[in-house]
Structure formats: structure tokens, C-alpha cells
Amino acid sequence: MNRGLSNRGIKASKTIMRVDMEAYFEAIQNLYDKNENPNGTFPLNMAENKLSWHLLKDKIQAISREKDIPEWVAGYTSGKGSSSFREAAAHFLSECLAGIDLDPELLAFSAGATSVVEMTALVLGDEGDVMAVPAPCYPVYKQDVANIANMERYDIITHHDISEIKNGLILNIDHLEHTKKEIESQGKRFKMLALTNPDNPTGGLFSYKKLLEVAEWCIENEVHLIVNEIYGLSLIDTTHPAIAADYSSELPFVSFIQIMKDKQSDYLHWWYSLSKDFGISGFRMGATYSYNEAFINAYENINYSHLTSNYTQWIMEEVFKDLDFVKKYIATNQRLLTEAYVIVIQKLRELNIEYVPSRGSLFIWADFSKFLTENTLEAERAFWSLFYEKTGILLTPGEGFGHTKRGLYRIVYPFFGSEALEVAMKRLENFVKNN
Ligand SMILES: Cc1ncc(COP(=O)(O)O)c(C=O)c1O
């Protein structure tokens, strides 16, 4: 029964956003608390950083208390976001992420990266066109490019075992050529390639050299390359003595905006969001940047339904104007992320659970395949449920990440403070010792 819905509506009514969403909402009703709920749950599946909100909250409360709301907040603004907000945001991005000046006119904002991906797909792709991503990759891209633009997702398989990417992410020109051939052999167009840097779920980084090589291939083949730097400021201190041995070489994060500025190509674009680096997914603020003016104009003209509210823009404009505060926030946040990361890594090492050493993001991509009863999706699902039942820890299932190997799960380490995270790790240890 379609109950009067469109074909699109019927499909949407039956497609859950992600397989672990229901379990997450159940788990947060029963959260662990040392005093109030010591047997409670640890949802370590949702990409949220809870470590630094207290810092930002104080700042935002002070702004709300002390500042007068400007007139423009109540009215319509540009479809890219208000000009004063974009100026403050461009300055923040130049100073804290990109290392070079950004032009606020080439910057547009929507309600979170989810909206930005949807809008980008709508502007760049036609129905049936394909966006490729290296696997494993953020599951929800699949819906984001399909919901409105009706584009498809293609997962590029670059490796099978975690051990192959311990020293860095893999993506070479052969993979891109093969992807192009495969997509075209199905009568479809390879329209977009999206890279997440730092990566979700592996925490790996693409080097400047690699990004340049891929960008040049994309320009030559007229494939739009978009680099999503949503975790660009959530970097791990890889020199920390407890984890330094995991990294055979230094690999600094370099923003893709530098390559975009050099190339000035219509085929290179950038995505960002405040959801992760600032722990404010509820603010719904994502961004895109591009030197392709036709892309930005199209985006502006159809973005009203996706725009972040002016009130939120104003609050963040005031935050960005205080760059001393923002820089201190970023430094503290990175320190807290590293401390939490170390707690989990030390336990995984002790228990001989393989993981990909992360350089950034909120994740550890770990291999629990030895606990699976067989190498199947059913066994992977069964382990995920069993593990939650026995430990109260909800992992992100590997299902939907588009990867070939079963038994890989994602751990979100900054959802709880150190003390609680230690308790979660103790429960993991007890599980491993009894299974
Ligand atoms: C790679 C990536 N892109 C986009 C999003 C969605 O972000 P937002 O909450 O800003 O819509 C996420 C959230 O986990 C993500 O990991």
C-alpha cells in the first residue's frame, strides 16, 4: 500500500538512515553514569565528540547574554549564507584549517554536511550518475547522493585487510582507471569522486602528493573531485609517547583548498561542517567551497530549503570573530581527543585486536573478525548484537561502509570522558577474556 506517497516517498519510508540508529536511540536512554547508572550503556557508534562542548557552550552563552541580535538575523539573506557570517567563517578557515586566504564569495553554507552533499550532488550529477568513494567509507553518502539527485554510490576496493593500510591509505591511478571502466561498462557516468580527509572510518590521511595526483587525474578525466574535511581539525598528536611507535613517518594534514587554489579548476571542490570539529551536529552547519563560479551560483539559487538559520550563523560569526578563543578551543580539543584515543589503543593492543593507527577523525577502525563464528554478514550482525548485549558497548557495524572484509567495526572514542571510557575498556577486556 503506497498510502498516496510518490515512488520516492515509498522508498524513503522503507529506507532507514543507518542500521544502528534504532539501537543508538535505545542506548542513549540508558547511558552509563558512574553514580546514577553504573550498568548503563556506552554508545560508541555515533560520530559525536562530547569532550569539548563545555568550552564552546560557555562562549555561546556569553554571546547570547551580552550581544544584541543584529537586524539581518530576522530576515532573508543570500542563499550562500549571510555575507558577514561568510566573511568571519572564511577568515577562521584561512587561519585555522586552510593556511591560505579564502574568498567568502566562493563559500556557501547549508544545514550540515548532509545537506551540502545532497546539494552538491543535485548541482553536479544527473539521475543515474555515479559518485565513487574508496572503501570502507561513511555509509550515509549513499542516501545523500540518492535522496534528491538520484545518483548512485560506487565503492572502490583498494585493500582487504587492515594490515594493508596501517602505514597509510591506498588509492592510486589504477584504481581510478578501473573504477571509470567499470562504471562506464554499465552505461553510467563517473561524475564525482569523494575523499574524506581525515578519513571516516579509518582515521587515515591522504598526503598532499596523493591529493595532487588524484586531482590531476580527475581534472583530465572531467570527474569532480570533492574532498570532505569535516574532521580536518580533529587531529591526533601522533608524537604522543604511548602511540608514536604506530607511525612510521610523519604525515601532516594539508587542506585540499591549497591544491584548489593552485589549480583553479572547475572540477575541484571542498566540503566541511562544524558538526565534528566543534561537536555541534545539532547546529546543522555545513559548507562547500569551489572556484567553479557556476557551481556556486547554482548552489546559491537552490539552497534556500537547505540553509542554516540566520540565528545560528550569527552565533557562530561571533564565535569566529574571537580567533584566540577558537585556536585555544582547537588545541584543547586535540589534546582531549588524543588522550581518549590513547586509552582505547592501549586496550586494543593489550587484547591483540588489530586496528588502523589513526591520524585524525573521531574513530578507530578495528578488526574483531576473529570473534565471528563464520565469515558472513549474518555472523557480523550476530557479533555486533552479542557484544552489545554482553558489554553495553554499541559499536558502529561495518555494514554499509562498502568494504569486503566482515568483522570490522568502528569505535567512536570521544563520546565519553576518560573515566567512563576506562570502564568501557574494562568491559571490552572482560568480554575478550570470556570469549
Ligand atoms: C564523512 C561525513 N560526512 C558527512 C557527515 C554528516 O555531517 P553533518 O552532521 O554535518 O550533516 C558525517 C557524519 O558523521 C561524516 O562522517
Ligand as a Chemical Component Dictionary entry (heavy atoms), coordinates in Angstrom:
data_LIG
# 
_chem_comp.id                   LIG 
_chem_comp.type                 NON-POLYMER 
_chem_comp.pdbx_formal_charge   0 
_chem_comp.three_letter_code    LIG 
# 
loop_
_chem_comp_atom.comp_id 
_chem_comp_atom.atom_id 
_chem_comp_atom.alt_atom_id 
_chem_comp_atom.type_symbol 
_chem_comp_atom.charge 
_chem_comp_atom.model_Cartn_x 
_chem_comp_atom.model_Cartn_y 
_chem_comp_atom.model_Cartn_z 
_chem_comp_atom.pdbx_ordinal 
LIG C1 C1 C 0 32.236 11.959 6.311  1  
LIG C2 C2 C 0 30.979 12.566 6.823  2  
LIG N1 N1 N 0 30.280 13.391 6.034  3  
LIG C3 C3 C 0 29.143 13.946 6.459  4  
LIG C4 C4 C 0 28.628 13.694 7.719  5  
LIG C5 C5 C 0 27.342 14.350 8.145  6  
LIG O1 O1 O 0 27.629 15.509 8.865  7  
LIG P1 P1 P 0 26.533 16.571 9.321  8  
LIG O2 O2 O 0 26.080 16.204 10.694 9  
LIG O3 O3 O 0 27.240 17.896 9.315  10 
LIG O4 O4 O 0 25.406 16.544 8.353  11 
LIG C6 C6 C 0 29.320 12.830 8.569  12 
LIG C7 C7 C 0 28.775 12.492 9.898  13 
LIG O5 O5 O 0 29.162 11.528 10.515 14 
LIG C8 C8 C 0 30.533 12.261 8.110  15 
LIG O6 O6 O 0 31.263 11.444 8.880  16 
# 
loop_
_chem_comp_bond.comp_id 
_chem_comp_bond.atom_id_1 
_chem_comp_bond.atom_id_2 
_chem_comp_bond.value_order 
_chem_comp_bond.pdbx_ordinal 
LIG C1 C2 SING 1  
LIG C2 N1 SING 2  
LIG C2 C8 DOUB 3  
LIG N1 C3 DOUB 4  
LIG C3 C4 SING 5  
LIG C4 C5 SING 6  
LIG C4 C6 DOUB 7  
LIG C5 O1 SING 8  
LIG O1 P1 SING 9  
LIG P1 O2 DOUB 10 
LIG P1 O3 SING 11 
LIG P1 O4 SING 12 
LIG C6 C7 SING 13 
LIG C6 C8 SING 14 
LIG C7 O5 DOUB 15 
LIG C8 O6 SING 16 
# 
